[in-house]
Amino acid sequence: MWKDDADFRIAVDKLKRVVISSEKARAKMEDVEIRMQVANKTLDETLDEVLSIGEKNFPSKTSKIGDKK
């Protein structure tokens, strides 16, 4: 299958690079997932805050919005 040890070492080096690249990609995806979770939490908190302020200032209008949530 391999002509000599050099071919085998080249193949192993290429495979190592692929594994390292995939590990880096997985780490980046995990980082993106964490950032998305933080962003979603921030959006939820902001929406809750806006609805709370709206309920204080415009109770008749925001009760309809809160029901849709």
Secondary structure, DSSP 8 states (H G I E B T S, - for coil): --SSHHHHHHHHHHHHHHHHHHHHHHHHHHHHHHHHHHHHHHHHHHHHHHHHHHHHH-HHHHHHHHHH-
